[in-house]
């Protein structure tokens, strides 16, 4: 009988000793939580595991998860091996030095002497035997992690876990479930179908955090009975729900609330509320004692407050560079990168970012909104 996908995944895990978990550079709370849950699971079953995300810096609201395991880059992916044939001449002492950008290795024979033909060199196999990609629609979304190690990604088995309809099914095994509220829900189902007893208090907390961040505390339209059932079981397994809610939603600084008020006061809408946008001046940031880092929190609040809105745009001034920045959120049926491609955006289909120079805030607002309206029409 053929193995199920879950069985195939855990057979691969059993066969391989060293595993890499990666997630997109424009990560979300779901990306981070799912990756940390997988990390904890694999460590429990005695695997060597690394988690990597390009230029990762934890947000204040998610730092309670403990993110020290996440690295910014892959290091020591392949080793260069220098071999000496000691069948005739045994090796004695050896040492090395580094001079004029050249590594010199000195080996003293115990008897006789070594010959040049006794020495060979080769590149060893890769450090990792298996890759998990988490909440990442394609390999390009990993940024330099993929760009700098393309051969490794093509030659190493990949397990692709995601709930996005933009996923390109690039893995050797693809679990892409569009009906799941989050990738964390997919990871939960994967573990539950294999061995529910592996879910401890920390894994349960990571997974519940991923579900809560993705559903905006169960307020989005993608919450299903399956989602609620998963959350219920995770809480019975010891998930620290109060800690999650406290850090994500109950520690809003007064400054953030003031910025939120400025955004609401300038809120505009069009196309039967399909499109909503607002602007933030550099003076707003100054007077509310906030920074650009809080823009994503504002976007999240708008998503929760207006669940039927399909496109949300925030246009704001950056004091340090004297230019205009823009963040565009698109619901599942739209592609923010496509709608903003005129402006060379970065990011992914759900949320993209770009900068505009030599424009005032009002000029940027007119330019960006007109472009998006044309795409929507």
C-alpha positions in Angstrom: 0.0 0.0 0.0 1.3 3.5 -0.9 2.4 5.7 1.9 0.4 8.8 2.7 2.1 12.2 2.5 2.4 12.3 6.3 4.0 8.9 6.3 6.4 9.9 3.5 7.4 13.0 5.4 8.2 11.1 8.6 10.0 8.4 6.7 12.3 11.1 5.2 12.8 12.6 8.7 13.8 9.1 10.0 16.3 8.5 7.2 18.0 11.9 7.4 20.0 13.2 10.3 20.5 16.9 9.6 17.6 19.1 8.6 17.2 22.8 7.5 14.0 24.8 8.1 13.7 28.0 6.1 11.0 30.6 5.7 10.4 33.7 3.5 12.4 36.9 4.2 9.1 38.9 4.4 8.0 36.6 7.2 4.8 36.7 9.3 3.9 35.5 12.7 2.6 32.4 11.1 6.0 31.8 9.3 8.0 32.2 12.5 5.6 30.2 14.8 5.4 27.3 12.3 9.1 27.1 11.9 9.8 27.2 15.6 7.2 24.4 16.2 8.9 22.2 13.6 12.3 23.0 15.1 11.1 21.9 18.6 9.5 18.7 17.2 12.7 17.7 15.3 14.9 18.4 18.2 12.7 16.2 20.4 13.3 13.2 18.1 17.0 13.8 18.2 17.7 15.5 14.8 20.3 18.2 14.1 18.2 21.2 13.0 18.9 24.8 12.0 16.3 27.5 11.2 17.2 30.3 8.8 15.5 33.4 7.5 17.3 36.2 5.6 18.1 39.3 7.8 15.8 38.0 10.5 15.0 40.4 13.3 12.2 39.5 15.7 9.4 41.9 16.3 8.7 43.1 19.8 5.3 41.4 19.9 6.7 38.0 19.0 9.9 38.1 21.0 8.2 36.1 23.8 8.4 33.0 21.6 12.2 32.9 22.1 13.7 33.4 18.6 17.4 32.9 19.3 17.3 29.7 17.2 16.6 31.6 14.0 19.8 32.4 12.0 20.2 35.1 9.4 22.2 33.0 6.9 23.4 29.5 6.2 26.9 28.9 7.3 29.3 26.0 6.6 27.0 24.4 4.0 29.8 22.4 2.4 33.2 21.4 3.5 36.4 21.2 1.4 38.2 17.9 2.2 42.0 17.4 1.8 42.9 13.7 2.0 46.4 12.2 2.4 47.0 8.5 1.6 48.6 7.1 4.8 48.7 3.4 3.7 52.5 3.6 3.2 53.5 6.6 5.2 51.8 7.3 8.5 51.0 10.9 9.5 52.6 12.5 12.6 52.1 16.0 13.8 50.3 18.7 11.7 49.5 22.3 11.9 48.3 25.2 9.7 48.8 28.9 9.2 47.2 31.6 7.1 49.6 33.9 5.3 48.9 36.3 2.4 45.3 35.0 2.0 46.7 31.5 1.6 46.0 28.6 4.0 49.0 26.4 4.5 48.7 22.9 6.0 51.8 21.2 7.3 51.9 17.4 7.9 55.0 15.7 9.3 55.4 12.0 8.3 56.2 9.4 11.0 58.4 7.6 8.6 59.6 8.2 5.0 57.9 11.0 3.1 54.7 12.0 1.5 54.5 12.5 -2.3 52.2 15.0 -4.2 50.3 12.0 -5.6 49.4 11.0 -2.0 47.3 14.1 -1.6 43.8 14.7 -3.0 41.0 17.2 -2.5 37.3 17.2 -2.9 34.1 19.0 -1.9 32.1 17.0 0.7 28.4 16.6 0.6 26.1 19.3 1.9 25.6 19.9 5.6 21.8 19.2 5.5 20.1 16.1 4.1 16.5 17.5 4.1 14.9 21.0 3.8 11.5 22.2 5.2 10.2 25.4 3.6 7.5 26.9 5.7 4.9 29.5 4.7 6.8 30.4 1.6 5.1 30.5 -1.8 8.2 30.0 -3.9 12.0 29.6 -3.5 12.6 33.2 -4.6 10.7 34.4 -1.5 13.6 33.0 0.6 15.8 35.8 -0.9 19.6 35.4 -0.6 19.2 32.1 1.3 18.1 30.6 -2.0 20.0 32.9 -4.4 23.3 32.1 -2.8 22.7 28.3 -2.6 20.7 27.4 -5.6 22.5 24.1 -6.3 21.9 23.0 -2.7 18.2 23.7 -3.0 17.8 21.8 -6.3 19.8 18.7 -5.2 18.3 18.3 -1.7 14.8 16.9 -0.9 12.4 19.6 0.0 9.1 19.4 2.0 6.9 22.4 1.2 4.3 23.4 3.8 2.0 26.3 3.0 -1.6 27.5 2.9 -1.3 30.1 0.1 -3.0 29.9 -3.2 0.1 31.5 -4.7 2.3 28.5 -3.8 4.2 27.1 -6.8 4.4 23.5 -5.5 8.2 23.5 -5.8 8.8 20.8 -3.2 9.4 17.1 -3.6 6.5 16.7 -1.2 4.0 19.6 -1.2 1.4 20.0 1.6 -0.4 23.1 0.4 -3.8 23.2 2.0 -5.9 26.3 0.9 -8.6 25.4 3.4 -6.3 25.8 6.4 -6.3 29.1 8.2 -2.5 29.1 8.5 0.6 27.1 7.9 0.7 26.5 11.7 -2.6 24.6 11.3 -1.0 22.4 8.6 2.0 21.7 10.9 -0.5 20.8 13.7 -2.4 18.4 11.4 0.9 16.8 10.3 2.1 16.2 13.8 -1.4 15.0 15.1 -1.7 12.5 12.2 1.7 11.1 13.1 1.8 11.2 16.9 -0.3 13.6 18.9 1.8 12.9 22.0 4.8 14.8 20.5 2.9 18.0 21.0 4.2 19.5 24.3 3.5 22.8 25.9 6.0 24.8 23.8 5.0 23.2 20.5 1.3 23.9 21.3 2.1 27.5 22.1 4.0 28.0 18.9 1.2 26.5 16.8 -1.6 28.4 18.6 0.4 31.6 18.1 0.6 30.9 14.4 -3.1 30.3 14.1 -4.0 33.4 16.2 -1.7 35.7 14.2 -2.9 34.4 10.9 -6.6 34.7 11.8 -6.2 38.0 13.7 -7.4 36.2 16.9 -10.1 34.2 15.0 -11.7 37.3 13.4 -10.9 36.6 9.7 -13.1 34.7 7.2 -10.7 31.8 6.9 -11.5 30.4 10.4 -13.2 27.0 10.0 -14.5 24.4 12.5 -11.2 22.6 11.8 -9.3 25.7 13.0 -11.3 25.9 16.2 -10.9 22.2 16.9 -7.1 22.6 16.4 -7.0 25.6 18.7 -9.0 23.7 21.4 -6.7 20.7 21.4 -3.6 22.9 21.5 -5.0 24.7 24.6 -5.6 21.3 26.3 -2.0 20.4 25.4 -0.8 23.4 27.4 -0.7 26.2 24.8 -0.1 29.5 26.7 -3.0 31.4 25.2 -3.0 34.2 27.8 0.7 34.9 27.0 0.0 35.0 23.3 -2.9 37.4 23.6 -1.1 39.6 26.1 1.9 40.0 23.8 0.0 40.3 20.5 -3.0 42.4 21.5 -2.9 43.8 25.0 0.4 45.6 25.1 -0.4 48.3 22.6 1.6 51.4 23.5 -0.2 54.7 23.7 2.0 56.0 20.8 0.8 53.2 18.5 -2.9 54.0 19.4 -2.2 57.7 18.5 -0.8 56.6 15.1 -3.8 54.4 14.6 -6.0 57.5 15.2 -4.1 59.5 12.6 -4.6 56.7 10.0 -8.3 56.5 10.7 -8.8 60.2 10.4 -7.5 60.2 6.8 -9.1 56.9 5.8 -10.4 56.9 2.2 -12.3 54.2 0.3 -13.4 53.5 -3.3 -14.9 50.8 -5.5 -17.6 49.8 -3.1 -15.1 49.6 -0.2 -13.0 47.1 -2.1 -10.1 49.5 -1.9 -9.2 51.4 1.3 -6.1 53.7 1.9 -4.6 56.3 4.2 -1.5 58.5 4.4 0.9 59.1 7.2 3.2 62.2 7.2 6.6 62.4 8.8 5.1 64.8 11.3 2.6 62.2 12.4 5.5 59.8 13.3 7.2 62.7 15.1 4.2 63.8 17.1 3.0 60.3 18.1 6.6 59.1 18.9 6.2 56.1 16.6 8.3 54.7 13.8 7.9 52.9 10.4 8.1 49.6 12.2 4.6 50.0 13.5 3.1 50.2 10.0 2.4 46.5 9.8 0.5 46.6 13.1 -1.7 49.3 11.6 -2.3 47.1 8.5 -3.3 44.2 10.8 -5.8 46.4 12.6 -7.3 47.5 9.3 -7.6 43.9 8.2 -9.5 42.9 11.3 -11.7 46.0 11.3 -12.7 45.7 7.6 -12.8 42.0 6.8 -14.6 42.6 3.4 -12.0 45.0 2.1 -9.7 43.4 -0.4 -7.0 46.0 -0.9 -5.4 48.1 1.9 -2.8 50.8 1.1 -0.7 52.8 3.5 1.4 55.6 2.0 3.9 57.3 4.4 6.8 59.7 4.5 10.3 58.5 5.5 12.1 61.2 7.4 15.6 59.8 7.1 15.5 59.4 3.3 13.1 62.2 2.3 11.1 59.8 0.1 7.7 58.1 0.1 7.1 54.5 1.1 4.1 52.4 0.4 2.7 49.1 1.8 0.0 47.3 -0.1 -2.0 44.4 1.4 -4.1 42.2 -0.9 -6.7 39.6 0.0 -6.3 36.0 -1.3 -8.0 36.7 -4.7 -5.5 39.4 -5.6 -1.8 39.8 -6.1 -0.2 42.9 -4.6 3.0 42.5 -6.6 1.1 42.5 -9.8 -1.0 45.6 -8.9 2.2 47.5 -8.0 4.6 46.1 -10.6 5.0 49.6 -12.1 6.8 50.6 -8.9 9.2 47.6 -8.7 7.8 46.3 -5.4 9.4 43.7 -3.1 7.5 41.2 -0.9 4.9 38.7 -1.9 1.4 38.4 -3.4 -0.3 39.2 0.0 1.9 42.2 1.0 4.3 44.2 -1.0 6.4 47.4 -0.4 8.1 50.0 -2.5 9.6 53.5 -2.4 8.8 56.6 -4.5 11.3 59.4 -4.8 10.8 63.1 -6.0 7.2 63.1 -5.0 5.2 64.8 -2.2 2.9 62.6 -0.1 -0.2 63.9 -2.0 1.4 63.2 -5.4 2.4 59.7 -4.3 -1.2 59.1 -3.1 -2.7 60.1 -6.4 -0.2 58.1 -8.4 -0.4 54.9 -6.4 -4.2 54.8 -5.9 -4.9 55.6 -9.6 -2.6 52.7 -10.6 -4.3 50.3 -8.3 -7.7 51.4 -9.4 -6.8 50.7 -13.0 -5.6 47.2 -12.1 -8.7 46.5 -10.1 -11.0 47.6 -12.9 
